[in-house]
Amino acid sequence: MRNTDTLENVIGRVHEMSARNFDEIIPIRDMQFENLDRMEITGRSFGVLPSAQRLIANRLRIPYSYLNRCPADLQRDNLQYWLEQERRNRETLFCRFAGNHLRAVFTERYTVINHGEILTKMLEYGFNPATEVHLSLDDEVMVLKVPEYDRLFRLAENDKIVPGISIANSEVGILSLSIEAFYYRLVCSNGMIAKTSVDARYRHVSRKVMDEFPMVLEGVISQSRHGHDRFRISMETRIDNPERTIATFARQFQLTQEEAEIVKQAFYQEEGATMFHIIQAFTRAGRDSTLSVSDSYRLEKAGGSILALVK
C-alpha cells in the first residue's frame, strides 16, 4: 500500500493493522514443523509467513532458496532436525504473531520497536496530526516520508523539489529503524532517500533510538534543507553512456535482473546524459507497483547514494 494521507489517519491505519498482533516467548521443544508454510506451536496450528520463513531459515542456517524448493516432507525433516540442534544453544525463541500466523522469529535479545511507537514519538516531537505524509506499508515494512513544502527549491522554473524526512522500520527483521533525509520531486512524484552526516540506523537490539529520536530527527530535518547544490551539480555532470552507467550501478547495488530492467525502462521515460537523469531512473523505478515496499525503499536509497557521489 502506497498513498498520501495525514499523520493522524496513518496512526489509525497502523493501529488497525496491529490489532491482531501479539508476541510470545516460546520453548523450542513446543515447536513442530509440518512444512515451511505451517507449524504447530504449543499445540496450536499456525501459518508461517514469508518473513518468518526467511528468519527461521537464517536462524537454523538452512539456505532459504534450497528449503523453498524442497518437497513438504523434506522441508519438515530439515527444519525439525536443525531446530533440535538449535536447542543446544538456547531453550526459547521470541515469536511475533499476526492472528493465526507466525510473522517473525528472533532470539530474546531482540528489542521490540513497533510502528505505532514511532508514530507516537513523532507526535511528541511536535508533528501536527494533520501533517501530510507519504506512506508505504505492508506486512513487513513501513516507510513514512514527511515533505516540508515551505522549504521547496527549484531546479528549473517548473521543476521543484521538496525536502523532508524519511522514517523506515520493520517489525519482522527486514531492515533496521532508519531516519534519513527525503527529497520529493513534484513534476514526476519521484521520491529519494538521501544520505546526510546525521543519518541514523538502529538495529532492534536496544531502545537507545527512543531516547535519541528527537535529536536525530532534528539533525536530519536540518540537513535535508541543504540538498540544492548536489542536485545542481548532478545536472551539470555529463555521462557518456547512461545505459552502461545504470548497469554498473545496478551491479553495485546488487539489483535483481528484474529490478535492473525496471530502472532501465524508467530511464527511457526521461532520458538524458547527466547524473541527474541516472538518479531519476532509480527513484522513478521505486514507484513501480510490482515492487514490495522494501524493494522500492532500496531503489530510492540507491538514488540517494548516487547523489552523494557527485562533487
Beta strands, then each sheet from edge to edge (+ up, - down):
strand 1: 2-6
strand 2: 21-27
strand 3: 31-33
strand 4: 38-41
strand 5: 44-48
strand 6: 92-98
strand 7: 101-106
strand 8: 132-137
strand 9: 142-147
strand 10: 153-156
strand 11: 159-169
strand 12: 177-185
strand 13: 190-194
strand 14: 200-202
sheet 1: 1+ 8- 9+ 11- 10+
sheet 2: 1+ 8- 9+ 11- 12+ 13-
sheet 3: 1+ 8- 9+ 11- 12+ 14-
sheet 4: 2+ 6- 7+ 5+ 4- 3+
end
